[in-house]
Amino acid sequence: MSGTHGKNSNTKSTRSAALPGSTPLRALDAQQLRVLGSVGREWRRVSAGPDVWRRALPVDPDLGSFPTPSQIRPARFGRVVPVSPFGPTAPRIAAPSGPTAEPGASTPAGEHPQAPVERPGFVYRVRRLLLGPALANTAIARERMRKLVALPVLSADALSSVAYGPEAMLAVLVLAGTAGLAYSIPVAATIVFLMLAIGVSYRQTIRAYPRGGGSYIVASDNLGRVPGLLAAAGLMTDYILTVAVSIAAGVAAITSAVPSLASSAVLIGVAAIVVLLAGNLRGIRQAGAIFAAPTYAFVIAMLALIAVGLSDAADRGFHPVPHPPFNATEGLGILLVMRAFASGATAMTGIEAISNAVPAFKPVEWRNARTTLTWMVGLLIVLFAGIIAIVHYTGILPRSQETVLSQLAHLNYGSGPMYVFTQAATAAVLLLAANTAYNDFPRVLSLLARDDHAPRIFARMGDRLAFSNGIILLSILAGLVYVAFDGRTASLIPLYAVGVFLAFTLSQAGMVVHWWRLRDRHWRKSLLFNAIGGVLSAIVLITAGITKFTEGAWVALVAVTLFLFVTTRIRRHYDTVAAALRLQRHSIELPRRTIGPRVDVPLQGVESSRDPRHPRDPQAFARNGAAGESEEAEEVPEEIRHFSLVLIETLDRAGMRALAYAASLQQPVLVIHVSTGEVEAERFRGQWKLWGDHLPLQELVSPYRAVIAPLVNYIEALHHQRPDLTLTVILPEIVMCQRRFSALHSRTAARLRRALRPLRKVVVTTVPFHV
């Protein structure tokens, strides 16, 4: 017998709720704990007692322990996360004695056959080839970065921006002719001062938030929810554009050196995004090892180019080379200078990345993060100022066919090996500079998800301890933006400054409030640094919003507004669901009679009928295999032997309803909870004991963060232990009346149903809770 069963509903859409592992288990407040205790006392009044329920179990629920990484085997057809909770084969319930016994195996009376071993499927092999083996939670310490790796990984965006920031500034000033170019040094000096001020400000942020203090956290803590969401909107927009702009600039460096590839620019950029996606899905440490070399090569190439350029200028007595003749197309005015300032300030994007990623450093995290930030800001100032200086002394002008850096390299090196090295390093670092966004975008999105401002699926880590869903989403959005603008850097730059400087401004304003409230040692100095950074960031934000509005800044403003609307609605929906799920003593309906299991199946260690065709003989049943199953006589009710498994994530109203439904059937019941770590497991055990421990509980601690695979393997092991039983898997399910909210919730119930469908005599049913 196999199949599924569900209660009918007239609503438009449903989603699984209160399922194990969908989100980290949240602590109950004091009121909920009191209600939970009251509900437990009501259960004690009507339940037959926990001892009776435990004695009625027809199986041994303790089946073993989780495997080491080398023992991982794939789950069914590679459809679910391939982690078996019981080692490379299904457990032998009666473990062999002696030195060959597996640790954690149980030894009840009666030996039962092992489940068949599944061979790795094609999808599983490809996944492991691309991503590597799954990492346990304990590996997160090894996935942290030391300073020499963190510098290229988290600074690639900021450092590589000198490849397009100075050019973007000069491209605006050149519109006013020679008079406009005369302002290049003063404008660049202002940008350098802004870099220094923002860098010092973020050093204060790291000191105040040693566990990670990005704009979203700082603004939310000190200014409120809406400013925090505005900061997050600016950050998310910036990260998406960081990928698109970096890829566009990198492709431009390639086509400058090899003009014949210009027609394939969009295809090359999309391929680069795919490479970034694959590299980051492998995890932080793997991505750092891949992306460190190009960043260091770029820094070396730029320092060499600046040194050669300044040496040539020194031979001429630092006399600038006259510009080639060109015509002015716009008049010189304050608006044009402000536009140039806003364009050049895009070289500052990525400065915040280190303060966002403090937890990714090796201990002592905040100290290593501040040191790395200082190195990054110092290198950024040297490279930016150096490029502007040699452009000034060589008289080079921006051209549409060739980048400024390519012109400088041609002038100093000709077309020799150093030119090729400079262009290759520039292209590589620009193509990979987007990796900074791949580190921070998923992290910020996970924070939003934990605060219920984004779908909760983004709060979960993947196989390689990376926020895989956020990484995939970033790749899709950045790819769409890149293709929509045909990979043109000039078209993407106007969208860039608004988001990043919105986040800068709100972050620095939040830090001013923080120091004013705290008033600890040196608080005045810290407040002054952050105030200066906030004022300068606000100036750039306003300037970019006004001067670049018609050029594309309006797109960023619309994106920020839409982001605020969507995240607010998501939070409102989750609040509504949470309010409906809160335990309320008067809403718990319990039967008037005493409920308990009707024990009419053989208990553990009790001899059963030896008729090889009798469904109550599990050993004979297993020996006969498929032939035995084909002779099932379950067309009449008395031939069916029930055993209910209730899957619970949290003890809310939906979970309580599922427990009550299962107990009311008066059949043996086992409750299963999957925890992603010992802390969560201990929290759930505390809540379960407060409720009263009325039903047998089996906790599965999944160190690989998998949910479906441990459940499937556990249920399959129970099925092979007692193949004569009909296993009814009961899941609580929230039924949504509005289809548009269905994407906000996981589809764990549907995935579990698909995975269990091939097993005979396993029924999946859901207990709906309408919202």
Disulfide bonds with the S-S distance in Angstrom:
none
